[in-house]
Amino acid sequence: MATIRNTAPVAPEGRQDPRRRAAFTRVAVGALLAAAVLSGCGATAPREDGARRAAGRFTAALAAQDFGAACGLLAPGSREELTEDGKAPCDRALRSLELPSGGGARAVEVHGRQALLRTDDDTVFLSQFDEGWRVTAAGCVPQPDDLPYRCSLKGA
Amino acid sequence: MTPDGAHRTGHRGGFWRSNSLTLTFGGAFLVVLAAQAVAGNAEFNEQLAVEGLQRIGLGPYLMSSDFAVDVTENWQSEFLQFFLYVYGTVYLLQRGSPESKPLDRVGIESERDQRVGEHATPESPRWAADKGRRQSVYAHSLGLVMAGLFLLSWLAQSVAGTAAHNEMRLRQLQDPVSWASYLGSADFWSRSLQNWQSELLAVASMAVLSVYLRQRGSPESKPVGSPHHATGVEG
């Protein structure tokens, strides 16, 4: 019968070799990190804060009737759509929509470079640009059967 | 040849020749993955441009859920394919195929045939000579690792897929869904099943085509002159 020479140190029965346990821990942590990276997970808290602040500035500008400032927080596509549909400069077209401007932020969800923020009386969609978060849709009302929100202001 | 008939490897031709299969396919994997990233980035930016949104560079795209789900949905199906192939060929046979064992060797085979326990040779892996749990684990290690990589990749696909799907839903002004809801979604199962069906087709094709067709010099083929009915013969 062949015998195999065992050259590796063996831990006493019932006790795990600390080096093996450390190696296993390293492998497990590495696998979890790899899974997180592969899953496209990134730090969401700073992005949530950024989206929440941008939406807060937008609703604050609406509440102060500073529609010029509110227009500056719109995504380019939404601003273009607004001026084309309203056949007026952005600030006048935005005023005519009479978007809800009250209520604090209740919840924010960020996925990749898109975000949704619910306030007490509105749902606002945002997208991330080089300049920061910009509003893509506002004055949004949920629709049945998982259909897209119907929004007073939205991009193309 | 060693006394038990196996060819020794690594003694001739240097490191490159001895490992050219792994090195070539590993290198090609990295090149193709990079090309996939470039093409995927361009396609993703086309969608963003149509919707009037900010395009992203290659760096941010590499960290995006869109890239991650596209990569992991293919990884999981490949590891699933190899797990099923490794495990399935223990019990399933194909007469005349080099991918199949001889028809009289179905199952896990004897300790003597597998050279485990007291039948292990001095050159056998250390855990093959063990008579307990280690031998049992080692005897299934290839299938277990393939199954583990499949499950890990599929989990990563589900997490990345949830994020990518939700990013698309937000662009379409729809509510995001939870991970649990995504697991029952058409997107998750469409991505999974379209990969699985292609892997299963490839395995079935290989098993049956290798009965009648040959590739001279390839261990995946029978020798060119081998009869069609010869089973478990590699060239």
Interface residues (C-beta under 8 A of the other chain):
Chain A: M1 A2 T3 I4 N6 A8 A31 A35 V37 L38 S39 G40 C41 G42 A75 P76 G77 S78 E80 E109 H111 G112 R113 Q114 A115 L116 F125 S127 Q128 F129 D130 T136 A137 C140 P142 D146 L147 P148 Y149 C151 K154 G155 A156
Chain B: E51 G52 L53 Q54 I56 M63 S64 S65 D66 F67 A68 V69 V71 T72 E118 A120 T121 P122 S124 R126 A129 L152 S153 L155 A156 V159 A160 A163 A164 N166 E167 R169 L170 R171 Q172 L173 Q174 D175 P176
